[in-house]
Amino acid sequence: MLLELLVKGLYRGATSSFVGMAFESSLLFGIYSQAKQSLQGQYQSGKPQPQVIIPSAAFGGAIISFVLCPSELVKCRMQVQGTDTLVVNSNRYSSPIDCALKTVKSEGVTGIFRGGFTTLLRESLGNAVFFSTYEYVRFRMHLHLNDASSDPAHLIDVGVGIMSGGLGGIAFWSAVLPLDVAKTIIQTSSDRSSTRNPFQILKSIYRGSGLSGCYMGLGPTVVRAFPANAAAIVTWELAVKMLGIRQD
C-alpha cells in the first residue's frame, strides 16, 4: 500500500504531461521542418545555417508554447497539491481534467494560460539552442564518421541521433532552466495578484539564493534531458526516413 502511494506520488500529474509532450513534439518537429525548408531555399549550403535554424526553431517553440502552457499548468498544480505551503485546500484536484475545469471556473479561460509569456520565452529561446546544438553536432559527427566507419549507415545514424539529441536536450535546459523555475512559481502561486514577470521573480530568487536558486533542479533535469531528447530525435529521424521525407 505504501509503495503504491509512493509510485502514485512520483507520477502525479504525469497524464497531462505525457499527452502534452506527445502532441508538442510532433507539432514542434513538423513546424521546424517546414519553416526550415521554406527558409533554406535562400541559403544554399551543405552546412547548418544559423539564419535558418534559429528563426525556424524559435517559431516552432513559440507555437507549441500555446499547447504546453495549459498542460504544464495542470501538471505543476497536480504535483504540488498536498503541499500546504504552496497550495491551499490540499487534494482539491481529483484528476487533470478536474484541475483544468476548476482552474477555468475560478480564474477564467485566461487562468489556464497563466505563465504563458514565460513558457513562450522558454520554448522560443530553448528550442533555438536545442536545434542549433542538434544540427551542428549532427553535421560534425556525420562528417567524421561516414568516412571513418565501416558500420552500416543506419547504425551510424542512430548513434548520431542519440548524441546530437541528447546534447541538444542538455543545452536546452542549461540555457532556459531559470525561466522554467519562474514559470513553475507563476503557475502554482495561490496569490492571483502575485507578479507574472519572470525577470522580477528570478531577481528575487537571485537575491535570496544566488545563481544556484535560479538553477534549482538542474542535476535531475539534465539527467532526464539526455535520454528523453535522444529518444525523441531518433524517433523523429526514423519516422522521417520511413515516410521518405527529405531532411537536409
C-alpha positions as CSV (number, residue, x, y, z in Angstrom):
1,M,0.0,0.0,0.0
2,L,2.8,2.4,0.9
3,L,4.7,1.5,-2.3
4,E,1.5,2.1,-4.3
5,L,1.1,5.6,-2.8
6,L,4.7,6.4,-3.4
7,V,4.5,5.4,-7.0
8,K,1.3,7.4,-7.5
9,G,3.0,10.4,-5.9
10,L,6.0,10.2,-8.1
11,Y,3.8,10.1,-11.2
12,R,1.2,12.7,-10.1
13,G,0.4,15.0,-13.0
14,A,2.1,12.7,-15.5
15,T,-1.0,12.1,-17.6
16,S,-1.3,15.7,-18.8
17,S,2.4,15.9,-19.2
18,F,2.6,12.8,-21.4
19,V,-0.3,13.9,-23.6
20,G,1.1,17.4,-23.9
21,M,4.6,16.1,-24.7
22,A,3.4,13.8,-27.4
23,F,1.4,16.4,-29.2
24,E,4.0,19.1,-28.6
25,S,6.9,17.0,-30.0
26,S,5.1,16.1,-33.2
27,L,3.9,19.7,-33.7
28,L,7.3,21.2,-32.9
29,F,9.3,18.9,-35.3
30,G,6.7,19.4,-38.0
31,I,6.7,23.2,-37.8
32,Y,10.5,23.3,-37.5
33,S,11.0,21.1,-40.6
34,Q,8.5,23.1,-42.7
35,A,9.9,26.5,-41.6
36,K,13.5,25.3,-42.2
37,Q,12.7,24.1,-45.7
38,S,11.0,27.4,-46.5
39,L,13.9,29.5,-45.4
40,Q,16.6,27.1,-46.7
41,G,15.9,27.9,-50.3
42,Q,17.5,31.3,-49.7
43,Y,20.7,29.8,-48.4
44,Q,22.2,27.1,-50.5
45,S,24.8,25.4,-48.3
46,G,25.5,21.9,-47.0
47,K,26.4,23.3,-43.6
48,P,24.0,24.2,-40.9
49,Q,22.8,27.8,-41.3
50,P,22.1,29.7,-38.1
51,Q,20.0,32.2,-40.0
52,V,17.7,29.3,-41.0
53,I,17.9,27.2,-37.8
54,I,17.3,29.8,-35.2
55,P,14.2,31.5,-36.6
56,S,12.7,28.2,-37.6
57,A,13.2,26.7,-34.1
58,A,12.1,29.9,-32.3
59,F,8.9,30.0,-34.4
60,G,8.2,26.3,-33.6
61,G,8.8,26.9,-29.9
62,A,6.5,29.9,-29.9
63,I,3.7,28.0,-31.5
64,I,3.9,24.9,-29.2
65,S,4.0,27.2,-26.1
66,F,0.3,27.6,-26.5
67,V,-0.1,23.8,-26.2
68,L,2.4,23.4,-23.4
69,C,1.3,26.2,-21.1
70,P,-2.1,24.6,-20.1
71,S,-0.8,21.1,-19.9
72,E,2.2,22.2,-17.8
73,L,0.0,24.3,-15.5
74,V,-2.2,21.3,-14.8
75,K,0.9,19.1,-14.3
76,C,2.5,21.5,-11.9
77,R,-0.7,22.0,-9.9
78,M,-1.3,18.3,-9.6
79,Q,2.3,17.8,-8.5
80,V,2.3,20.4,-5.7
81,Q,-1.2,19.8,-4.3
82,G,-1.0,18.4,-0.8
83,T,2.0,20.7,-0.1
84,D,0.3,23.2,2.2
85,T,2.9,25.8,1.8
86,L,2.3,26.0,-1.9
87,V,-1.4,25.1,-2.5
88,V,-4.2,25.8,-0.1
89,N,-7.0,23.2,0.3
90,S,-4.8,20.2,-0.3
91,N,-6.1,17.4,-2.5
92,R,-8.5,19.6,-4.3
93,Y,-8.0,18.1,-7.7
94,S,-9.1,14.6,-8.4
95,S,-7.7,14.4,-11.9
96,P,-6.0,16.5,-14.6
97,I,-9.4,17.3,-16.2
98,D,-10.8,18.3,-12.8
99,C,-7.8,20.6,-12.3
100,A,-8.3,22.2,-15.7
101,L,-12.1,22.7,-15.2
102,K,-11.7,24.2,-11.7
103,T,-8.9,26.5,-12.9
104,V,-11.1,27.8,-15.7
105,K,-14.1,28.1,-13.3
106,S,-12.2,30.1,-10.7
107,E,-9.8,32.1,-12.9
108,G,-11.5,32.2,-16.3
109,V,-10.2,31.0,-19.6
110,T,-7.1,33.1,-19.2
111,G,-6.3,31.3,-16.0
112,I,-5.4,28.1,-17.8
113,F,-2.7,30.1,-19.7
114,R,-1.1,31.6,-16.6
115,G,2.6,31.7,-17.2
116,G,2.1,31.8,-21.0
117,F,4.6,34.6,-21.7
118,T,7.3,32.8,-19.7
119,T,6.5,29.5,-21.4
120,L,6.8,31.2,-24.8
121,L,10.2,32.7,-23.9
122,R,11.4,29.4,-22.6
123,E,10.3,27.4,-25.7
124,S,11.5,30.0,-28.2
125,L,14.9,30.5,-26.7
126,G,15.3,26.9,-25.6
127,N,14.4,25.4,-29.0
128,A,16.7,27.8,-30.8
129,V,19.5,26.5,-28.6
130,F,18.3,22.9,-28.9
131,F,18.1,22.7,-32.7
132,S,21.3,24.7,-33.2
133,T,23.2,22.2,-31.0
134,Y,21.4,19.3,-32.6
135,E,22.2,20.4,-36.2
136,Y,25.8,21.3,-35.6
137,V,26.6,18.1,-33.6
138,R,24.8,16.0,-36.2
139,F,26.7,17.7,-39.1
140,R,30.1,17.3,-37.4
141,M,29.6,13.7,-36.4
142,H,28.4,12.7,-39.8
143,L,31.3,14.5,-41.4
144,H,33.8,12.5,-39.3
145,L,32.0,9.1,-39.0
146,N,30.8,8.5,-42.5
147,D,34.3,8.2,-44.0
148,A,35.9,6.6,-41.0
149,S,33.4,3.9,-40.0
150,S,32.7,0.6,-41.7
151,D,29.4,0.1,-39.8
152,P,26.1,0.1,-41.6
153,A,24.8,3.6,-42.2
154,H,21.7,3.1,-40.1
155,L,23.8,2.3,-37.0
156,I,25.7,5.5,-37.6
157,D,22.5,7.4,-37.9
158,V,21.1,6.0,-34.6
159,G,24.4,6.8,-32.8
160,V,24.5,10.3,-34.1
161,G,20.8,10.8,-33.3
162,I,21.4,9.8,-29.7
163,M,24.4,12.1,-29.2
164,S,23.0,15.1,-31.1
165,G,19.6,14.8,-29.5
166,G,20.9,14.2,-26.0
167,L,23.4,17.1,-26.1
168,G,20.7,19.3,-27.6
169,G,18.5,18.5,-24.6
170,I,21.2,19.3,-22.2
171,A,21.9,22.6,-24.0
172,F,18.2,23.4,-23.9
173,W,17.7,23.1,-20.2
174,S,21.1,24.6,-19.4
175,A,20.0,27.8,-21.2
176,V,16.4,28.1,-20.0
177,L,16.1,26.3,-16.7
178,P,15.8,29.7,-14.8
179,L,12.7,30.5,-16.9
180,D,11.2,27.2,-16.1
181,V,11.8,27.8,-12.4
182,A,10.0,31.1,-12.7
183,K,7.2,29.6,-14.8
184,T,6.5,26.9,-12.1
185,I,6.3,29.6,-9.4
186,I,3.9,31.7,-11.5
187,Q,1.7,28.7,-12.3
188,T,1.5,27.3,-8.7
189,S,1.1,30.5,-6.8
190,S,-2.1,30.7,-4.8
191,D,-1.9,34.5,-4.8
192,R,-3.6,35.8,-8.0
193,S,-2.1,39.3,-7.5
194,S,1.4,38.0,-7.5
195,T,3.7,39.1,-10.3
196,R,3.9,37.1,-13.5
197,N,7.0,38.8,-14.6
198,P,9.7,36.0,-14.8
199,F,12.6,38.5,-14.5
200,Q,11.3,40.0,-11.3
201,I,10.8,36.5,-9.9
202,L,14.3,35.5,-10.9
203,K,15.7,38.7,-9.5
204,S,14.1,37.9,-6.2
205,I,15.4,34.3,-6.2
206,Y,18.9,35.5,-7.1
207,R,18.9,37.9,-4.1
208,G,17.9,35.2,-1.7
209,S,19.7,32.1,-3.1
210,G,22.1,33.3,-5.7
211,L,22.6,31.6,-9.1
212,S,22.1,28.2,-7.7
213,G,18.5,29.1,-6.7
214,C,17.8,30.1,-10.4
215,Y,19.1,26.7,-11.5
216,M,17.2,24.6,-8.9
217,G,16.9,21.0,-10.0
218,L,19.5,21.3,-12.8
219,G,21.1,17.9,-12.0
220,P,17.9,15.8,-12.3
221,T,16.8,17.8,-15.3
222,V,20.0,17.2,-17.2
223,V,20.0,13.5,-16.3
224,R,16.4,13.3,-17.7
225,A,17.1,15.6,-20.7
226,F,19.8,13.4,-22.4
227,P,17.8,10.1,-22.8
228,A,14.4,11.9,-23.4
229,N,15.7,14.1,-26.2
230,A,17.9,11.4,-27.7
231,A,14.9,9.1,-27.9
232,A,12.8,12.0,-29.4
233,I,15.4,12.7,-32.1
234,V,16.0,9.1,-33.0
235,T,12.2,8.5,-33.3
236,W,11.8,11.6,-35.4
237,E,14.6,10.7,-37.8
238,L,13.3,7.2,-38.1
239,A,9.8,8.5,-38.9
240,V,11.2,10.9,-41.5
241,K,13.1,8.1,-43.2
242,M,10.1,5.8,-43.2
243,L,7.9,8.5,-44.7
244,G,10.5,9.3,-47.3
245,I,10.8,13.0,-46.2
246,R,13.9,14.7,-47.2
247,Q,16.0,16.1,-44.3
248,D,18.8,18.4,-45.2
